[in-house]
Amino acid sequence: MALPAILCFALVACSESSGKNGEKPDKPEIPIDVEKPDSTVSKPIALWVDAHANFSRFAEKASITSYLEKIKETGFTAVYVDVKPGIGYAMYDSDILPQLTKWGNETVTRDWDYLGYWIAEAERVGIDVYASISTLGFGVTGLQEGLIYDSETWDGKTQMAMLENNPEKIVDMRTQPGVDAAMLNPCLPEVQTFVISIVAEIIAKYPKLKGICLDYCRWWDLNYGFGDATIAAFEAYSGLEVTNLNDIITATGGIGPLFNKWIEFRSMTITNMVTNLRAKVKSVNPKAEFHLWASADWGSRYTVGQNWASKRYAPAPSSIYTDTYSKTGFADQLDVFSEGAYTEYVWKPEYPNSVWTVENFVTTYFTFTMSDCKVHGSIASYAYGSKPTALSDAIFLCLKNTDGLMVFELSHVINFNQWNTIKEGIGRVINTSTQ
């Protein structure tokens, strides 16, 4: 569903023309002589391992061993292993969730602990492991598969959409094929309790994890959250009465009189969840790091309730932001914000008058986070395909300007054979000779 035009000014499409007459200006000159720290003090360099994209690839232990050795040799120091993907089942030893053995037409049955083996082998080769989860994703709408399709337990607990800005067209997210994860409603206490129990179980059962990373900890988009339970929670939070949903988003897609308070409420809901999850993680294992991945484009995050800024960062009050919106910032709750600079444009001159470049994102994040947490630049390797210079430059920028690097994702690195390029990009900044 297209967002209303009046609400889209902060969402910049990455596929627009990059310059006049389609020509791309020359990128800035890259420094040749860079002071390289010893490997013992190197910044974390991580590779994401997606559950779905690598589902069959890691059906056998030997494959994990082989790729971990390749990952280590390339210069990575950590992996994010996806262990509770958006389908809602577990790829770890869980007493709460069913095991993930089937995804579409792929079936994998293991008699061994997937996450446990990653941790054991990673320890052997000297790599840290973070467990990643799709925080609120518990089903795949296109397949109608996943935890929230298995029973009536989840009826009324998923995010509800208002279609065509019409209060008469409120639909369950589980029925919408255009989304890639059917998500639970974060404003429901029972949902937060359930998600917290999953995170606590992972941290408790795997004390050798370096930490955990939240993904999909958000509302799906601006049109979701219009079910009765959410509206009631909004009224309790704001003290306002919603007599017509078009008082939030108008019938023509405009900003209604309740819109900015609604935005604050949705952001506070996510911030409360992040705060509660951090508290649980630290209570179980104080040494476990607490990470969250989100898009680097802060200006668009109000649409999904992710205010990853500091509470000290206060945007000017407007029809979008209340004068108290800053209290929804959650940077202070994170050990690491994994900043998703997922764009094909690396240098600012490649895409003038847009925020959507790696260079812009990794040199402006501190305006928002204000040093409340560490920030790791995160890039999508698929955005560069067979363009090694662009991939190397993106890695260079992240490692020079942030506290670490996360590359998404293993299957793309394999498909585009990007190993040598990544190693070269890391070597431009980090001394890997003794790793």
C-alpha positions in Angstrom: 0.0 0.0 0.0 1.4 3.4 -1.0 1.8 5.9 1.9 -0.1 9.1 1.6 1.9 11.7 -0.3 1.7 14.2 2.6 3.4 11.7 4.9 6.1 10.5 2.5 8.5 13.5 2.4 11.1 11.6 4.6 11.0 8.4 2.6 13.4 8.7 -0.3 13.4 6.0 -2.9 16.9 4.6 -3.5 16.2 4.0 -7.2 15.8 7.6 -8.3 18.2 9.2 -10.8 21.5 9.9 -9.3 22.4 13.1 -11.2 21.7 15.3 -14.0 21.2 13.4 -17.3 21.7 10.2 -15.4 25.4 10.9 -14.9 27.2 10.1 -11.6 29.8 12.6 -10.4 33.2 11.3 -9.5 33.4 10.1 -5.9 35.7 11.9 -3.5 39.3 10.9 -3.4 39.9 8.2 -0.8 42.8 8.6 1.7 45.6 6.2 0.8 47.5 6.3 4.1 45.3 5.2 6.9 46.5 4.5 10.5 45.6 0.9 11.1 45.1 -0.3 14.7 46.4 -3.7 15.8 43.9 -6.5 15.4 43.7 -6.8 19.2 41.9 -3.5 19.3 40.1 -3.8 16.0 36.5 -2.8 15.7 33.9 -5.6 15.5 33.3 -6.8 12.0 30.2 -9.0 11.7 28.4 -11.0 9.0 24.7 -11.6 9.2 23.4 -15.2 8.6 19.8 -15.1 7.6 17.7 -18.1 8.5 15.6 -18.3 5.4 18.2 -17.6 2.8 20.5 -20.3 4.3 17.9 -22.7 5.5 19.1 -25.7 3.5 22.7 -24.6 3.3 23.2 -25.4 7.0 21.4 -28.7 7.1 24.7 -30.4 8.1 27.2 -29.4 10.7 30.1 -29.6 8.2 28.7 -26.7 6.2 28.7 -24.5 9.3 32.3 -25.4 10.0 33.4 -24.8 6.5 31.8 -21.4 6.2 32.9 -20.3 9.7 36.5 -20.9 8.6 35.9 -18.9 5.4 34.3 -16.1 7.4 37.3 -16.0 9.8 39.8 -16.0 6.9 38.0 -13.1 5.3 38.5 -10.9 8.4 35.1 -11.1 10.2 35.2 -11.2 13.9 31.6 -12.0 14.6 28.4 -13.5 13.2 24.8 -12.6 13.7 22.9 -16.0 13.6 19.2 -15.7 12.9 17.6 -18.1 15.3 13.9 -16.9 15.5 13.1 -15.7 12.0 9.8 -14.1 10.9 8.0 -17.4 10.5 8.0 -17.6 14.3 9.7 -21.0 15.0 12.9 -21.7 16.7 16.4 -22.6 15.4 17.7 -23.2 18.9 16.8 -25.5 21.8 13.5 -24.0 22.8 11.0 -25.0 25.4 8.6 -22.2 24.2 8.6 -22.4 20.3 8.3 -25.3 17.9 11.4 -26.2 16.0 11.7 -24.8 12.4 11.9 -27.8 10.2 10.0 -26.6 7.1 9.9 -23.3 5.2 7.8 -23.4 2.0 9.0 -26.4 0.0 12.3 -26.7 2.0 12.5 -29.3 4.8 15.4 -29.6 7.2 15.4 -32.0 10.2 18.2 -31.7 12.7 19.0 -34.0 15.6 21.5 -31.4 16.9 21.3 -27.9 18.3 21.7 -25.4 15.5 22.6 -22.3 17.6 24.7 -24.4 20.0 26.8 -25.7 17.1 27.4 -22.3 15.7 28.6 -21.1 19.1 30.9 -24.1 19.7 32.5 -23.9 16.2 32.8 -20.1 16.4 34.6 -20.3 19.7 37.0 -22.8 18.1 37.9 -20.4 15.3 37.8 -17.3 17.5 34.6 -15.6 16.4 31.8 -14.1 18.5 28.2 -15.1 18.0 25.2 -12.9 18.4 21.7 -14.4 18.2 19.3 -12.3 16.1 15.5 -12.5 16.2 12.6 -11.2 14.3 11.1 -9.6 17.4 7.5 -9.3 16.5 7.4 -11.5 13.3 5.6 -14.8 13.8 4.3 -15.8 10.4 4.8 -15.7 6.7 1.7 -14.2 5.0 2.5 -15.3 1.5 2.7 -19.0 2.6 0.1 -18.6 5.4 2.6 -20.5 7.6 4.0 -19.8 11.0 3.2 -19.7 14.7 0.3 -17.3 14.5 -1.4 -19.5 11.9 -1.2 -22.6 14.0 -4.0 -21.9 16.5 -6.6 -19.4 17.6 -4.3 -18.2 20.5 -3.1 -15.3 18.3 -6.5 -14.1 17.2 -6.8 -10.4 18.0 -3.1 -10.1 18.9 -1.7 -9.2 15.4 -1.3 -5.8 13.9 -4.4 -4.5 12.2 -4.3 -2.3 9.1 -6.6 0.5 7.9 -6.8 0.1 4.1 -7.4 3.1 1.8 -7.6 5.3 4.9 -11.1 3.9 5.4 -12.2 3.2 9.0 -14.6 0.6 7.6 -11.7 -1.4 6.1 -9.7 -2.7 9.1 -8.0 -6.0 8.3 -5.7 -8.5 10.1 -2.1 -8.4 9.0 -2.2 -12.2 8.7 -4.4 -11.8 5.6 -2.1 -9.3 3.8 0.2 -11.1 1.2 2.3 -7.9 0.6 4.2 -8.1 3.9 7.1 -10.4 4.6 6.4 -11.1 8.3 3.0 -11.2 10.0 3.7 -9.3 13.2 2.2 -9.3 16.7 0.8 -6.1 18.3 3.5 -4.6 20.6 1.0 -2.6 22.7 -0.5 -5.8 24.2 1.0 -6.8 27.5 0.7 -10.4 26.7 2.6 -10.0 23.5 5.5 -8.2 25.3 5.5 -10.9 28.0 5.7 -13.6 25.3 8.5 -11.9 23.4 10.4 -11.2 26.6 10.2 -14.9 27.5 11.8 -15.9 24.2 14.7 -13.5 24.6 15.2 -14.6 28.2 15.3 -18.2 27.1 17.9 -17.6 24.5 20.2 -15.6 26.8 19.8 -18.2 29.7 20.4 -21.3 27.6 23.4 -19.9 25.7 25.7 -18.1 28.2 28.5 -18.0 25.6 26.6 -15.7 23.3 28.2 -12.4 22.9 24.7 -10.9 22.8 21.4 -10.6 21.1 20.1 -8.4 18.3 16.5 -7.3 17.7 15.1 -7.0 14.2 11.6 -6.2 13.2 11.0 -4.5 16.6 8.4 -2.1 15.2 5.0 -1.5 13.6 4.9 -2.7 10.1 4.1 0.7 8.6 2.1 3.8 9.1 -1.2 2.2 8.3 -0.9 -0.6 10.9 -2.1 -0.5 14.5 -5.7 0.5 14.0 -7.4 -2.4 15.8 -9.7 -1.8 18.7 -7.1 -2.9 21.3 -4.5 -0.4 20.0 -7.0 2.5 19.8 -8.0 1.8 23.4 -4.4 1.8 24.5 -3.8 5.1 22.6 -6.8 6.7 24.4 -5.5 5.5 27.8 -2.0 6.8 27.0 -3.1 10.2 25.6 -6.2 10.9 27.5 -7.8 11.7 24.1 -10.9 10.1 22.6 -10.9 8.7 19.1 -14.3 9.2 17.6 -13.2 8.6 14.1 -10.0 7.0 12.8 -9.8 9.7 10.2 -8.9 12.1 13.0 -5.5 10.3 12.9 -5.1 9.9 9.1 -7.7 11.7 7.0 -9.8 10.0 4.3 -7.6 11.6 1.7 -4.3 10.5 3.3 -3.5 13.7 5.2 -2.5 14.4 8.7 -5.4 14.5 11.2 -5.6 16.4 14.4 -4.5 13.4 16.5 -1.7 12.3 14.2 1.3 13.6 16.1 0.1 12.2 19.5 -0.6 8.9 17.7 3.0 8.9 16.4 4.3 9.5 19.9 2.2 6.7 21.3 3.4 4.2 18.7 7.0 5.2 19.3 6.6 5.0 23.1 5.1 1.5 22.7 8.2 0.3 20.9 10.5 2.1 23.3 8.8 0.4 26.3 9.3 -3.0 24.6 13.0 -2.2 24.0 13.4 -1.1 27.6 11.7 -4.2 29.0 13.8 -6.5 26.8 17.0 -4.8 27.7 16.2 -5.1 31.4 15.5 -8.9 31.0 18.6 -9.5 29.1 20.8 -7.8 31.6 19.1 -9.5 34.5 19.8 -12.9 33.0 23.3 -12.2 31.8 24.7 -8.7 32.6 27.6 -9.3 30.1 25.4 -10.0 27.1 25.3 -7.2 24.6 22.0 -5.8 23.6 21.8 -4.7 19.9 19.0 -3.5 17.6 19.0 -3.2 13.8 16.9 -0.5 12.1 17.1 1.6 9.0 19.6 4.4 9.1 17.1 7.0 7.9 15.9 8.4 11.2 13.6 10.8 9.4 11.4 7.9 8.2 11.3 5.9 11.4 8.3 7.8 12.9 6.2 5.7 10.4 7.1 2.5 12.2 7.7 3.7 15.7 11.4 3.4 15.9 12.9 6.4 17.6 16.5 5.1 17.8 17.7 8.6 18.9 18.8 9.8 22.3 16.2 11.2 24.6 18.2 14.4 24.4 17.5 14.7 20.7 14.4 16.8 20.3 13.0 17.4 16.8 11.1 20.6 16.3 7.4 20.2 17.3 5.2 19.8 14.2 2.2 18.0 12.8 4.4 14.8 13.0 6.3 15.4 16.3 4.8 16.5 19.6 6.9 18.7 21.9 7.4 15.6 24.1 8.4 13.2 21.3 12.0 13.1 22.5 11.0 11.0 25.5 10.5 8.1 23.2 14.2 7.9 22.2 15.7 4.5 23.0 19.4 4.9 22.2 20.3 4.9 25.9 18.8 1.4 26.1 21.1 -0.1 23.5 24.7 -1.3 23.7 24.9 -1.2 19.9 22.7 0.3 17.3 23.2 -1.5 14.0 22.6 1.3 11.5 21.1 0.0 8.3 22.7 2.0 5.5 21.1 -0.2 2.9 21.6 1.8 -0.2 23.4 1.3 -3.5 24.8 4.9 -3.3 28.0 5.0 -1.4 29.3 8.6 -1.7 27.2 11.7 -1.3 27.9 13.2 -4.7 26.4 10.0 -6.3 23.0 11.0 -5.0 22.9 14.7 -4.3 20.1 16.3 -2.3 19.3 12.9 -0.7 20.1 11.4 2.7 20.3 8.0 1.1 24.1 7.4 0.8 26.3 5.3 3.0 28.6 8.3 3.5 25.8 10.5 4.8 24.4 7.9 7.2 27.8 7.0 8.8 28.8 10.6 9.2 25.5 12.0 10.7 24.2 9.3 13.1 25.7 11.0 16.1 23.4 13.9 15.6 20.7 11.6 16.8 22.3 9.1 19.1 24.5 11.7 20.9 26.9 9.0 22.1 24.2 7.2 24.1 25.3 3.9 22.5 27.8 2.5 20.1 26.9 2.5 16.4 27.9 -0.1 13.9 27.6 0.8 10.2 25.5 -1.9 8.4 25.5 -2.4 4.7 23.6 -4.7 2.3 26.2 -6.5 0.1 23.5 -7.3 -2.5 23.2 -3.6 -3.2 26.7 -3.7 -4.8 26.4 -7.1 -6.6 29.4 -7.4 -8.8 30.6 -3.8 -8.2 33.7 -4.4 -6.0 34.8 -0.8 -5.7 31.4 0.3 -4.3 31.4 -2.6 -1.8 35.0 -1.9 -0.7 34.2 1.8 -0.4 31.1 1.1 1.7 33.1 -1.1 4.1 35.8 1.6 4.3 33.3 4.3 5.2 31.6 2.2 7.9 34.9 1.1 9.6 36.3 4.7 9.5 33.3 6.5 10.8 31.5 4.1 13.2 32.3 1.7 16.0 32.1 -1.4 13.8 30.7 -3.1 10.7 27.9 -5.5 9.9 27.5 -7.0 6.4 24.2 -8.3 5.3 24.2 -11.1 4.3 26.0 -14.4 3.9 24.0 -15.8 1.0 24.6 -12.6 -1.1 28.3 -12.7 -0.3 28.3 -16.3 -1.6 26.2 -15.6 -4.7 28.3 -12.6 -5.8 31.6 -14.1 -4.6 32.4 -11.0 -2.6 34.9 -12.6 -0.2 38.0 -11.1 -1.6 36.4 -7.7 -2.0 35.3 -7.7 1.6 38.7 -8.7 2.8 40.3 -5.9 0.8 37.8 -3.4 2.2 38.5 -4.4 5.8 42.2 -4.3 5.2 42.0 -0.7 4.1 41.2 0.2 7.7 42.0 -2.7 10.0 45.2 -4.6 10.3 44.2 -8.2 9.7 47.7 -9.6 9.4 47.7 -11.3 12.8 44.1 -12.4 12.8 
